[in-house]
Amino acid sequence: MTLWIIFAAMLLAGALFVCWPLYREQRKLSIGSAAAAVLVMLVGGGLYTLIGTPGAPSGPAATPSINEMVAALEQRLEENPNDITGWKMLGRTFMQTQDYPRAVNAFEQAMAKEDGSDGNTISELAEAVLFREGDRVAGRAAQLFEQALSVAPNNPKALFYGGIAAVERGDRSLAADRWETLLAQAPPPEIQDILRSRIAEWRGEVPADTALAINIAVTPAAMADLKPDTSVFIIARDPQQPSPPIAAARRQLSELPATVTLSNADAMIPGRLLSQFQRVEVVVRASLSGEPIAQAGDWFGQAAVDTAASTAVDITIDSQVP
């Protein structure tokens, strides 16, 4: 796997986790914030390599601002307008600062100087056009992603957006084909679950739901220490990868004891479903702060469940976070 594919997988992970819920619910995509977060890392290191001075002093006082780095890069390009790498780095910098019109111009310069031969550059231009013009993968952005795929059929970014563009056009079969190709490039495990779920949905293969009944009890000691309106979080998580949770629900202490059911409808991340996991860990936690993150003093109970063998579990809130 090349360094670029690793970067694209990072971008894909951020985009999916942050923005897929918006796309699923609103049928549109807006991932500028996610891309910017990843591009900060790329630009920070890349600009130093491109225009930095290896022997320069380090420390906060010696760190140039983004504007200073942009100015230095623009001056470099004035002196050498055929510096393709410089144009790409300038475009990535403008993506990080959300100056999408100037990012488009920079990537267009790079693409023109390469005669449209680099799928990565075309994909970056397409993404800049997407952020500049709107939330749907359509119009020129979609055309550019198609062009990128014609040049580089395995380009991760083009496959990701190209799949969404295909869905926008109603071609779910093509979308599934593209995301299957993306899946074959071994993205992070949590992303693989999401890709597989969307692929199954687009191919009409809906996984059977899992309804897990959680019978919750509370010890007298915990009940005496907590207020009736205390928030109680019911969380199912992967024992191998506890964060983020698979599914979750929220109740108040006054509603307990009770049976709470978790299913695919309670998924924290669309596409990462309870039915995809045979073994889960269920945690029931009464939060003194009302926040989902465990803190000292919270009361909890937990148990492991093999969902293939049982669809019910008894949990008693009887322990306290030290």
Phi, psi and omega in degrees: 000131181282165177299325180294321179295322177299315178298317180297323178294321177298315179297317178300316180299312179298316182297314182295312184294320184278323193243348180299322178303321178295317180295318183295318186278323186254356181060034175213166186235134174214102186238027180302317182295318180296315180296319181299320181299319180285322182294336176304315181294318182295313184292318182304313180282320185292319181294323179296319178297322186283315188235359183285170178245113185305326183268005183289151179295150180256176180111166183304321184292337184264358183277119180285155177283167177301318181299321179293320180293320178298316180299318180295320180291319178297322178295320178300321182286331174296322180283330181221078185294349179266012180282091184299317180299321179296318179296320179295316180295324177296317178299318179294325177295315179293330174296319180294324179271004178063028174265076190292323177302317180287330175296317178302314181298317181295315180291328176296321177299314181295316182297319180295320182287339176266359183058034177065029185264352184249113181297327178297315180296317179298320179295319179294320176297317180300318180295319178297318177297319179301312181292328181286321191263340181155193189262342183270140176277083184213182177060221185295323179302313180297319179298320180292321177297322176296319179296319179299319180291330178290331179272319183225086186300340182255013180297120186300315182295318180293323177294318180298303181291324179298326175295316178295320178299321179296320176297318179302326180275356180088009181261080183289331179296315178294320178301316179296319178301316184291318180286335172294321176296320177295319180299325181292347180272010173058060172292175180306149184306319182294331178284326179301320179300317181292316179300314181299319181295316180293320179299315179299319179297315183291333178268004178079018180256088183273121181291147178295142182284158173239121178252112183255113181273123183247110180272110189255129174236163182227131178289155178303323181296316179293318181299322181289333184272348186245156177271154181302329182268013178298133179286135178241122181259129177250116190233130170253129183221161178281120181302331180278339181212080188299331183240135357283161178298157176281311181214155182204154175217166183225135176224177172251154182302326181297342180274354183258152003288153181193169173252123179247132181255129173252140179214187178302332180294343181261014182302137177282327179235118179307130180098341177255092195255152179300325182293348180274354185242128178277327181237126179227159174249127181253127179240130175243118188229128174270116189262117178294327182273344185082004181260152182287342180278130181298138178224161180304135179098342178295147175257144183205168170213156182205160180199152175266145183227133170265103187292340177286334183260333184211143177245020179216150179210142177259128180226132178247131176282101187221002182237156182237138178292125183291000000 
